[in-house]
Amino acid sequence: MIHKAIGRAVTCRLAMAEGEKPYVVPMCFGFDGEYFFLHSARNGKKVEILKKNPHVCLELETDVEVIREDKPCRWSVKYFSVICEGTVETVEDAALKSYALNVITRQYQREPGEYTYDENELEPVLIYRVRADNLTGKISGPGRI
């Protein structure tokens, strides 16, 4: 059920820590059942933080819906959320980077097909991977997964 929810998610939020300060960014992602692959530019605050501290937490959600009642204090939210804690690794190998890009593409395309990438396309792209060792899910409200 968790894997099905991941397959329906559109955005992955990557949480990291810069010293004692939290930092969260939304990212494009893909999941192959074992690893989350995250697409990134090669520079920026996130990249600098992860060089110093590779410990991360990922969050995704699907089927989010606000349930309104007669008074706002009775409102609730339905959702299915997924959390993964892990350590981020940089993917350097060209074959693995191509594989990861295809996993990410499938997350959004949902159609069969593999793409090939040349060195010029792979060079500017930074791919991170996080092993899905500690994966948990939570449903609030009736599940629609």
URFENFEN-V225105 format. One record per residue. N is the residue number from 1. OMEGA is omega in degrees with one decimal (NA if undefined). D_CENTER is the distance of its C-alpha to the mean C-alpha in Angstrom with 1 decimal. Layout:
n:omega:d_center
N:OMEGA:D_CENTER
N:OMEGA:D_CENTER
This chain:
n:omega:d_center
1:178.4:16.6
2:-179.0:13.2
3:177.7:12.3
4:177.3:13.8
5:178.2:11.9
6:-180.0:8.5
7:179.8:10.5
8:-176.8:11.5
9:-179.1:8.5
10:-176.4:8.5
11:174.1:6.3
12:175.9:3.3
13:-178.8:5.9
14:178.4:6.7
15:178.6:10.1
16:-178.9:12.8
17:173.2:16.6
18:-171.1:19.3
19:178.3:22.2
20:-178.7:22.5
21:175.9:20.6
22:177.0:17.0
23:-177.2:14.8
24:176.2:11.6
25:172.9:10.0
26:-177.6:7.9
27:167.5:6.2
28:-173.9:6.5
29:170.1:4.6
30:-178.2:6.7
31:-179.2:7.8
32:-178.6:11.5
33:178.0:12.4
34:-177.6:12.6
35:163.8:9.9
36:174.6:6.2
37:-176.0:7.1
38:-179.5:6.3
39:-175.6:9.2
40:166.2:11.5
41:-175.9:15.1
42:179.5:17.4
43:-179.9:18.6
44:-176.4:18.0
45:-179.8:17.6
46:-178.9:14.1
47:-179.7:15.6
48:178.7:18.7
49:-176.4:17.2
50:174.4:15.2
51:-177.4:18.5
52:-176.6:20.2
53:-176.2:17.8
54:-179.1:15.0
55:-173.2:14.3
56:171.7:10.9
57:177.2:9.4
58:176.3:5.9
59:175.9:6.7
60:173.6:6.5
61:176.8:10.0
62:172.9:12.4
63:179.6:16.1
64:-180.0:16.7
65:175.2:20.4
66:178.5:22.9
67:-176.6:26.0
68:175.4:29.0
69:-177.7:32.3
70:178.2:35.6
71:-178.2:34.7
72:-179.3:31.5
73:177.6:31.7
74:178.7:31.3
75:174.4:28.2
76:-179.7:25.1
77:172.4:21.6
78:177.3:20.3
79:166.8:16.6
80:-179.9:14.5
81:179.2:11.8
82:177.4:9.7
83:175.9:9.5
84:173.5:8.9
85:179.2:11.2
86:179.4:11.8
87:-178.3:13.0
88:174.2:11.5
89:174.6:13.8
90:177.1:14.7
91:-179.5:15.3
92:-177.6:18.9
93:-175.6:20.5
94:-179.5:21.0
95:178.9:20.8
96:177.9:17.5
97:176.4:16.1
98:177.2:17.5
99:-178.8:16.1
100:178.2:12.5
101:176.7:13.2
102:175.8:14.6
103:178.6:11.7
104:179.6:9.6
105:179.0:12.8
106:179.2:13.3
107:-174.4:10.2
108:-175.8:12.2
109:178.7:15.7
110:177.0:16.3
111:178.2:19.5
112:178.1:20.6
113:177.1:21.2
114:177.5:20.4
115:172.1:20.8
116:-176.8:22.5
117:175.9:21.9
118:-176.6:24.7
119:-179.6:24.8
120:177.9:25.1
121:-177.5:21.8
122:-173.2:19.9
123:-176.5:21.5
124:-174.6:20.0
125:173.5:16.4
126:177.9:14.5
127:171.8:11.8
128:170.8:10.2
129:179.1:9.6
130:177.1:9.1
131:-178.3:11.3
132:-179.3:10.6
133:-176.9:14.0
134:-174.1:13.9
135:178.9:12.0
136:178.5:13.6
137:178.6:13.8
138:174.8:16.2
139:173.2:18.1
140:-175.6:20.2
141:179.9:23.0
142:-179.8:23.8
143:176.8:20.9
144:-176.7:20.6
145:NA:18.2
